[in-house]
Amino acid sequence: MSELYGLATKLFDEHSGWHDVGDAEATGWAQGLWNALRQTGFSDVPVPERLGGAGGSITDAVELLRAAGAHAAPVPLAEAGLVGGWLLASADLALPEGIRTVLPPGASLRLDGDRLSGTAPAVAWGHRAEHVVGLVDGVVVLAPGPAQSGGPAVSRGANLADEPRDTVVFDGLPVTARADAPDEVTDESLWERIALGRIALMAGAVSAIAAMTLRYSREREQFGRPIGRFQAVQAHLVTIHQQATVLASAVDGAVTAVELGRGGFEIACAKVLADRAAQLVTAAAHQTHGAIGMTKEYPLHYLTRRLWAWRDEAGGHHRWADRLGAALVASGPDALYPAIQSGSEVVR
């Protein structure tokens, strides 16, 4: 792993321990962790410095998210930087101070001049956001969030992992800033960026589950020996580590493709693989841990519940499976093997 990953891991070790995650699930926020991310500039990666961000690349942002996923970090890190920062940078809009999140594409929003109306469901940490960023009818908008006085109305909700997923309602609210999005920034490219964030988080969670399960299998004894010596348990460990390796490789491939100016095909592949890993890894990890893995006191559930929740987010599993299948069918049978070899070099 990179030096950046190591630094991020130290930060999350200090500010996103399992007790911190549990507290955040109860309160809906982790202020200490967010403050630490802001102070280090991690929440503003990969926003260009000229727009008030911390600079960095997509690779840097994904490394941060992998570390965040491994710690079940209860903050909108993907929404603030990788997605929201990208939207603002694409329209050359300055980065606002404060907590920010992203309005999902496909929401029933409309822009009338400088006023925003409509409803955005499942907004990550919406009730805590001081600013929201969105793409509405080809326009990048920055608007006040529910946490601001006079901001939009909000209805609290949560995903399976008890992460806030709130409904935000705009009633002709004046936007803070707006600018036409460039041609390459569309609802589809926004979905891709959101999916990339979820994939990176899932890869981090899977790697943490792999380490946690291996450690437990070495420490827990049955019939006078560690359970990791039993063939059935070893099969579970192999499954988990196989999926961790495959997913890590898929994330690396998606990041490389995005940095080359493409990546939709690789992101779809990676999301499908991440969703499959979520099923296989959680089942194998809970089988290995047995009853203790189902208890609230043991931290495995913080990671597995997030995998289950994140599998259904970023458009859901079927959206990316359908897109992948449609792209391959449209390219014809002769493009199948080249697509396996070269991805978006031959299939869009």
N, C-alpha and C positions, 0 to 999 in steps of 0.2 A: 504494500500500500504506500501511498505518497506521504510526504512530510505533512501536507495539508490535512490528510486524513488523520494522522497521528495527533496533530494539534486539536482538531475538532473532537476527536475521541476523548482527549483530556478534559476539554470543556464540558462535554456531555457527561463524562464520569462525575464531574463535580456538581453539575447543575441539573442533571436529568437521571438521577438514581431512581430505583424502582419506587421508593417512597414519594419522590417528587412526582412521578407519573401518576401514582395513585391519588395524591392530593389534587393534581390537575384534573383528573377525571371527576372528582367530586365538585370542584369549584369552576371548571371550565377554562382555566388559564394557568400558565406558569410564568409569572412575572419575572422571577429571578433568572430563569433561563433566557427569556427574551431580552432582558437587560444585558446579559452577558453576550448574547449574539450581536446586539447592537453595538456594544462597546468594542468588540473585536472586528466589526464590519462584516461578519459572516452573513448577516441577514440581507446584505446588499450585493452579494455575489450572484450573478456576473454582471451587475449594472455598471456601465462605463463611469469612470471617475468624473468626466465632464458633466454628467447628469446628476452628480451627487452620490454615486455609488462607490463600491469598493473595488471595482475592476474585476479581474479574474475572467476565466473562460468557462464554457459549458462543462468541460471536464472538472474544473474546480467545484462548480455548483453541484455536480452529480456526486463527487467525492464527499462533500458536506452532507448531502442527503443520505448517502449510504451510512455515514456515521450516525446521522439522526435516526434513521430507521432501525439501526442496531440498538439504539437506546430508547426506542418508542417515544422520541421527543415530542411533547405535546404542544407544539407551536406551528404556525403556518409558514414554515421555512420555505417550502417549495413554492407556495403562492406568493410570498414576498419577493423572492429573488428570481428563481429560474423562470417563473411564468409572468408574474406581475412586472418585474424589472425588465424582462424582455419586451413586453407590450409597450411599456413606457419608452424604452430605448428605441424601439422601432419607429415611434412617432416623434422622437426627439423631445419628449416631455421630461421635465425635471422630476427627480425622486422626492416625494414629500417626507417630512419627518413624521414618525409615529408608526403605529401598527397598521399594516395594510394586507389586504387579501384580494382575491380575484373573483369576478362574477363569471360563472360557467357559461360557455357558449350554448346557444339554443334557448336561453331564457327568454321569456316574453317581455323584452324591454324595447322601448322606443325612445328616440331622441327627437325632441321638437325644439330646434334651435339649440339653446344651451340648457334645456331642461330635460331631465331623465324621468321616465315613467315606466311602470311595469313591475313584475315580480321575478325575483331570482331565487330559485330553491337551492337547498344544499350548499350554501356558501360556507366555506371552511372558516371557523372561528368568526363568523359574521358579526355576532353581537359585540366582539372585542375590537373590531376593525375601526380605526379612525379614518381610514381611506379605503376606497374600493376601486379597482381597476377593471375595465371591461372593454369588449369589442362589440359595438352596437351599430349595425348597418354600415359596416366598413369604416367606422370612426372609433379611434381609441379614446376612451373617456376616463378621467380621474374625477371621482365624486366623493363627497363626505360619507363616512361610514356611520353605522348606528351608534358608535361610541362618542360621536361628536354631538354637541348640543344642536338641535335642529336637524339632525341627520334623519335618514330613512327609518321607517318602522321595522321592527324585527320580531320574528317568532322563533323561539329557541327549539332546536332539534339536535339529534346526535346520531352518529353511526353506531355500528355494532361494538366498536371499541370505545364508546363514550367520548369520541372527539366531536366537538361542536360542528354541526352541519345545519345552519340556520336559514330560515326563509327571510329575505330582505325585500321590503316593499317600498318602491319609489313613487311618490305622488307629485310629479312635476318639480322635483328637486333640482336646483341649479347646480351644474357641474363645476368643479374647480378648474378643470382644463380639458381641452379636446383638440384632436388633430386627426386628419385623415390618415388611415393606415396605408402603408405601402402595399403594392399588389400581392406580395408574397405572404402577407399577414391576413389570414382568412379564418373563418370558424374552424376549418379543418386543421390548419396549422396550429391553432390555439389548442384544439383537442390533443394534437400530437405532443405539444409542450407539456400539457397537464399530465398526459399519460407517461411521458418520460420522467416526470417528477415522482409519480406513483411507483414506477418500475424501480427507480433508484432506491426509494424507501423500502420497497419489498425485498430488494437484493440485500440491503443492510439487515433487515429483520431475519431473513433466511440464514445469513451468515452467523448472526448471533444465536439463533436457535441451534444451528449446527454445533457451535462451541459449547453451548449450555447443555445440550443432550449428550455430547461426548464426555463432558466433565462428569455429569450425573452417572453415566454408565460405568465410569471408572470408580466412582465413590460408593455407589449403592451395591450392597452385597446380598446375594441369595444363595442358600445352600453352600455357604462357605467360600464363595468366590464372587468377584465383581460381575454384575449382570452383563457387562460388555463382552464377556467371554462366551456367552451363549449365542448360538448361531442365529436364532430368531432375532435377537437384539442387534446383532451385527448386520443383519439384512436391513433393519430400519436405519442404522447409522449410514450404511452405504447409500441408501435412497436419499437421505437428507444431504449428504455431502455431494452426491451426484448432481442433485438439483441446485445446490449452492454454486457449484462450478459452472453448470450450464447457464444459469441465470447471470452470473458475473460476466461470462463471455458475451452473452446477448446484450447486456447493458453497455459493455465496451464497444461492441459493434454498432449499436445505435448512436452512441456519442460520437464515434468517428464519422459516421455517415452524416449526422447533423452538422458537424464542424466542416464538412465538405460541401454543405449547402443542399443536402437532400435528407433522407432519413425516414420518410414516412413508412416505407416497407419494413425497415429494420425495427422501428418503434412498434409497429403492429406485431411483428414476430416476437419481440421481447415481451410485449404485454401478454400475448397468448402463453408464452413460456412461463412468465411470472405467475399468471393465474393458475396454471397447472402445478407449478411448484407450491403455491399456497395450499392446494389440496393435498398433495403428496407429503409435503414436509410437516404440515400440522398433524396429519394422521399419524405419521411415523413417530413424531416427537411425543405426542400424547400416549401412544402405545408404549414407547420406551419408558416414559416417566410413570405411567400407571396412575394411581389415585392421586398422588401428590401433585401431579401436573394439572389436576382439575381444581385445586384449592386456590382460593384468593390470595393466600399468604405466599405461595410460590409464584415467581414472576413470569413463568412460561406464558400465561394467558395474556399478558400485556402485548406480547409479540404475535401470538397466534390470532387473537381477536383482530389485531390490526391487519394481518394478512387477509383474513376473511373479509374485513370491511373494504380494504383497498382493492381487492379483486373486483368488487362491484362498482368501484368509482372510476373516474376518467372515461366515462362513456360506457362502462360495463364490459364484461368479457365478450359477449356476443358481437358487440360493435366491431371490435378489432379482429375477431375471427372472420366475420363477414367481410370486412374490408380486405383482409389478407386473401381470402378465397376469391373475391371478386377481381382483385388485381392479377392473380395467377390465371384465372379463367380468361380474362380479357387479353392476356399476353399470349395465350395459346400454348399447346403442349410442348412446342419446341423451346419455349422459354423457361420451362420448369427447372431443368438442371442448371442452366446458367443463372437462374434466380437463386438457387441454393448456393451456388458458388459466389455470386457477385452481388446479390441483393438489388438495391436501388440503382446500381449501375445499369441494369437491364430491365427492371420492373419498377414502375412508379406506383 
